[in-house]
Amino acid sequence: MRKHRRSGQIYTRPDSLCLGLLCLGLAIMFLILAAGCKHAQPALSDAEILTRAKAVIETTLESAKLSDEETVFEVSCSVDGGTVTLTGEATEKGPKDLIVANLSEIPSVKVVDSVKMLPDPELGDKVWAVVAEPVINLGDAPGQSEGKNTVTQARIGDILRLLKKKDGWYLVQMTDNYLGWADPDLIVIFDKTGLDQFWSGEVALVTSKMTQATDAHGTSLFDMRLVQGSVLPAESAGQDRTKLRLPGGKEAFVKALDIEVFPGLDNVFAEEKGAAGVLATAKQYVGLPYLWGGCTSYGFDCSGFTQFCMKMNGYHIRRDANMQYEQGTPVRLIEDLKPGDLVFFETYRPGPSHVGIYLGDYRYIHSGSSGLSINSFYPSHEDYSASLAGKFLQGRRIIK
């Protein structure tokens, strides 16, 4: 009711306009509530949320195509009262953030992100290391790096990124992203500033198959020799010997003829030398015994050999055969192969499990169970391998 003034008198009457507006407002509100009830989704149970969360994690990982040999991504989830808690550890922030975003789209779900990103914050600023021995094995678990437990090898001077520490050993990532566990006694740890200082100035690349590192008096510093592909800071170059700086502060001397000096670390392995360079590097190792996980002059496995030959000539490929199979341009027919192409075979398991380098004239070089050898696809050649020819998948062209 509202008061009105009419003809000098004051009286009261119902205001039909106000009542109409009030009724209209109530009706609209009712319709909105009704529509909301009609389209609202019922609350999901924790079991249903858990099923969806696991599916989100699995789908994200499939689309990201992460490799267990190159990345750490161990993420799991639990659900309590509609809250999804993510736990685990990872090196890749992008896929982890995508999982969080997708889970947040589930109605009435709260997401708690408790995934630890690596490098482990407990390592502080010292998350870099340099290999301090001529050759070291990286293992598949702390304290296990010999024989079948070797996943790959690293040379003296190789830079490693420290991810975490367990049982005294470090999980490390090489510059090609490959992962393995390193013995702390075989590496020297740096922060970023110290690492940059260590590599400032000229560097030396070992170009001979092997060379001995000695002190100033000619006494050997290591039981093993430095291998081809090793890189260390160059202190000074003499006519016969070059002084190198070792991780940890010591110095070593090597024959000047066994190395090549570059202005800086970024200049090494930068020049693409073509197929001729790759084949020359490869052929010098014919007859070398096969070594599981090997990628040095002391022995190679198949993909360690192809990666090494490519890197020495300025081409950077991934570590394992199945990874290398994803690179370059496919060459499906043997007749279309060119020297320097990678050739892949399906041997002990489905998919690419063995790799070599095509030489031309139907021949290829590879490190197999009988050692590093040259074989042919052509039946009339005396080095023809019927077993491998029948297992050929296709080639990949890395060198353009």
PyMOL commands that set and color helices and strands:
alter all, ss='L'
color gray80, all
select helices_A, chain A and resi 16-39+46-64+93-104+121-123+147-149+184-186+192-198+256-258+265-267+274-283+302-311+321-324+334-336+386-389
alter helices_A, ss='H'
color red, helices_A
select strands_A, chain A and resi 2-6+9-13+73-80+83-90+110-117+128-131+135-139+150-155+159-166+169-173+179-182+187-190+203-206+210-211+226-227+231-237+241-245+251-255+259-262+295-296+299-300+329-331+342-345+354-360+363-368+371-376+392-397
alter strands_A, ss='S'
color yellow, strands_A
deselect
rebuild
show_as cartoon
